[in-house]
């Protein structure tokens, strides 16, 4: 099987050669053993195409493009501009199982998610024992594919007091893209550090408390039994000592 290739042009375009895929189902295991990744190209006004790509070539491109850089797929002698939309990975080994390539129109704006990157140092955290909370890791933005930033920087040096936060409305405006999020959406915040309460692992048993009322009730029950015996002339049968059987009333004397 011939190797696929990657290359950069003078304009720093990322080009990745892929091949049409005609193998499906259980036969895909053989392709993966040959270091071929399984993929799919899709997009508006584009018939979905199953493809394969060399693992090493893909990794070289992905390290630069991530999921926001435009990659040009060489497929059947055509260049197709795409974004690497999604990587499906094995839940245990974390190996890449499948790749989605989203075809884009370079002249039209698209909406996609871009990761945030925390920069700077917060005085509220470093000097006032605050805890930095990241409320979201990505922001939806709208831009032409070639204007998509690799990340959006969030400068936390403006957080000088506990309970301060940075919202979408606080981010500087850009001419190349628009953030499609609610202005009041919180991105990061600083909260006070709370000590966790220490709960003992074992609890002592509550001792039984005999109150005067309980003693009075016991004395009243004993007095009632004595009065009943005086009226009827019958004594309450004595209980046999421990370990000695109680004689049956029908037993012969």
C-alpha positions, 0 to 999 in steps of 0.5 A: 500500500502506497503512503499518503503524504502531507505538505505545506505550500508557500502560503502555509496551507496545510494539505493532507492526502486522503483516499476513498474508502470502500471497506466497511464493517469488520474489515476496518480492523485490517486497515487500522492494523496498517496504520490507516485512520478511518474518516468521513468528509461531509458538508453542505452541498457535498455528498458524504465521502468515506476516506482513509488517511495515514496515521502519521500524516494526520498527526503531523497536520493535526498538531498544527491545525487542531479543530480550528485551522483549515486543512485542504484534503487532496481527494481524487485530484481535488482540494477540499477545504475542511475543518477537523470537526470531531475525533472519536477515540477508544474509551480505554486505549484512547486511540483515534478510531474515526475522524470527521472532516467538515467541508467549508466554504472559504467565502462564507462565515461559519459557527464553531466552538473555539477553546479558551486559554487562561493567561496572566495571574490573578491577585485574588488567587495569589494573594487573597487565597481565592479559588479560580473557577473555569465556567466554560472551556469553549466559546461559540464564534462566527467567522470565515474559516480562515479567520478562526482563531486557534483559541481565545485568551482570557486574561485573569490579571483583572481579577483582584478581589474575591467574587469578581468574574469575567463575562463574555461582555468583558472580552475585547471586540474583534473585527475578524470574528464574533462571539455568539454567546450571551453577554452575561455568560460567565467564563471564569470567576474567583470564589472564597476558599472554604474549609471542609468540616471534619466529621468524626468517623465514629459516633458515641452511643447516647447513654440511657437516662432514667428520669424521675418521671420514669422512676415514678411510672415504675413505682406506680406499676408496682403499687398497682400490682400490690393493690390487685393482689390485696383485692383478689387474694391471689399472688402473682406466680413466682418465677422459677430461678434461672435454668430450672424448668417451669412445672406444668399445671397438669403434671402429677404431684 
